[in-house]
Amino acid sequence: MTLEQLLDYSDAIKVQIKKLNYHKNDVRHGFFGLYYSSIYDYYIGNVFFQLAKHIADGQIQFTEKIYSFRAHAQRLYEIQKHPILVQGYKGNLNRNILLNVWTSFETSVSLIFEKIILEDDIPKIILKLNEKIVKAIESVDAIDMSL
């Protein structure tokens, strides 16, 4: 997505959040808030990356008033000069958006689960899930890795 598309998308989410008509304790408020925050952080990260490029290209210059900040400012645009830093920064943005949006979803599901399940059933459910996990791990161990 371009910066403009990300900006439009984050603005659309913000508008949607303002229109939510759920009870104030509804988990969907939290979901949309976390989701918006994740998209916004991804957008800001990409804005920063583009800003660093403008600084590196000399399109943005700092005045002598912030000369003491010079060493830190140089680090801003250093990210544009080194392929390893470019790859790492972009990878970090992509990883964070994936993890943060997934966390929004999982948090919502967990909160819903906690509201609908009886407290006495939680240990039984956890035990069954753990048994399934152990079984899945054992089946992975049984796969011949010499292929």
Sequence and secondary structure as in RCSB ss.txt:
>XXXX:A:sequence
MTLEQLLDYSDAIKVQIKKLNYHKNDVRHGFFGLYYSSIYDYYIGNVFFQLAKHIADGQIQFTEKIYSFRAHAQR
LYEIQKHPILVQGYKGNLNRNILLNVWTSFETSVSLIFEKIILEDDIPKIILKLNEKIVKAIESVDAIDMSL
>XXXX:A:secstr
  HHHHHHHHHHHHHHHHT  S TT HHHHHHHHHHHHHHHHHHHHHHHHHHHHHHTTSS   GGGGGGHHHHHH
HHHHHH HHHHHHHHHHHHHHHHHHHHHHHHHHHHHHHHHHS GGGHHHHHHHHHHHHHHHHHHHHTS TT 
